[in-house]
């Protein structure tokens, strides 16, 4: 889900099954000094 606040996304996620959800992923490989400025605004799953 994209386009809403994280709170709205969490509520919508709770209302649909896992099978109906779309998952997105991004992989970045390289020197940390070059990657960090590009990815610093992205949320990470921990």
Backbone as a ProteinNet text record, in pm:
[ID]
protein_1_A
[PRIMARY]
XXXXXXXXXXXXXXXXXXXXXXXXXXXXXXXXXXXXXXXXXXXXXX
[TERTIARY]
83.6	0	87.5	48.1	121.4	22.5	67.1	-15.9	-82	-94.5	-158	-53.1	-96.7	-6.7	17	120.7	149.8	37.3	-31.4	-142.5	-258.2	-288.3	-393.8	-353.6	-226.7	-177.7	-189	-156.6	-167.9	-312.1	-405.6	-547	-596.9	-559.5	-600.6	-539.5	-414.8	-346.6	-417.8	-467	-538.2	-668.8	-726	-856.6	-849.6	-730.4	-721.3	-629.8	-652.5	-574.4	-434	-345.5	-207.9	-201.7	-287.9	-288.4	-324.4	-401.3	-445.3	-344.8	-243.8	-147.3	-38.7	10	122.8	246.5	356.5	481	580.9	653.8	756	889	995.3	1128	1228.1	1329.2	1436.6	1569.1	1660.5	1794.9	1892.6	1980.6	2085.3	2218.4	2311.6	2442.1	2548.4	2643.4	2751	2815.8	2895.9	2964.1	2863	2873.5	2776	2766.9	2877.4	2877	2792.6	2779.2	2698.7	2553.3	2530.9	2396	2315.3	2376	2303.7	2229.2	2288	2212.5	2087.6	2091.2	1978.5	1867.8	1905.6	1808.2	1770.7	1824.2	1801.7	1655.3	1572.4	1430.1	1342.7	1398.1	1320	1307.4	1189.6	1168.3	1231.3	1281.8	1341.2	1261.7	1249.6	1187.7	1296.1	1275.3	1375	1316.8
-117.9	0	123.3	217.1	343.4	458	577.3	694.3	751.8	674.9	724.8	739.6	789.8	794.4	652.3	632.6	498	443.7	530.3	484.8	432.8	504.5	459.7	329.8	317.4	195.1	76.6	97.2	-10.8	-57.4	36.1	0.4	-76.7	-30.9	-100.1	-239.6	-252.1	-381.9	-481.2	-435.3	-522.7	-575.8	-504.3	-541	-638.6	-664.1	-756.1	-873.7	-984.6	-1105	-1093.2	-1177.7	-1180.2	-1208.9	-1295.5	-1331.8	-1213.7	-1120.6	-1004.7	-889.1	-897.2	-789.2	-799.8	-685.2	-677.4	-636.4	-703.5	-674.3	-612.1	-511.8	-443.8	-456.1	-465.8	-470.1	-395.1	-344.8	-273.2	-327	-350.3	-393.1	-287.9	-246.2	-151.2	-211.4	-216.4	-274.7	-175	-151	-59.4	-1.6	99.9	164.6	238.9	220.6	277.2	429.9	495.3	641.3	686.7	602.4	636.1	591.7	485	429.8	510.2	547.6	616.5	742.1	831.7	951.2	917.6	806.8	767.6	702.7	625.7	544.2	597.5	709.7	753.9	781.4	809.7	836.9	713.7	598.9	477.3	406	355.8	278.3	141.4	87	-45.8	-138.5	-262.6	-364.5	-420.9	-417	-467.8	-581.2
0	0	0	-75.5	-78.6	-90.7	-56.8	-78.5	45.1	151.7	273.5	383.2	499	613.6	663.2	741.6	790	878	951.1	1035.3	949.6	841.5	749.8	680.4	645.1	582	676.9	804.1	902.5	918.2	924.3	937.8	815.6	695.3	573.3	566.8	609.8	608.4	699.1	811.8	905.3	846.9	749.9	695.4	578	523.5	409.7	443.2	376.4	404.2	345.8	395.1	346.8	197.1	149.6	7.5	-83.1	-31.3	-110	-109.6	-23.6	-11.4	-117.9	-162.4	-255.5	-176.5	-202.2	-132.4	-229.1	-180.7	-258.8	-185.7	-259.7	-199.6	-285.3	-219.3	-288.7	-237.6	-327.6	-292	-340.8	-252.7	-291	-249.7	-343.2	-318.2	-361.4	-274.8	-309.7	-185.8	-208.2	-97.4	-10.8	120.1	214.2	200.2	170	155.5	36.9	-64	-180.8	-165.9	-90.4	-72	30.3	141.9	249.4	204.5	125.9	84.5	1.5	-68.5	-153.5	-70.3	31.9	105.2	243	284.4	422.2	455	355.9	381.8	373.7	337.5	324.4	458	488.1	609.3	592.3	700.9	698.8	787.9	745.6	830	918.8	1048.5	1142	1222
[MASK]
++++++++++++++++++++++++++++++++++++++++++++++

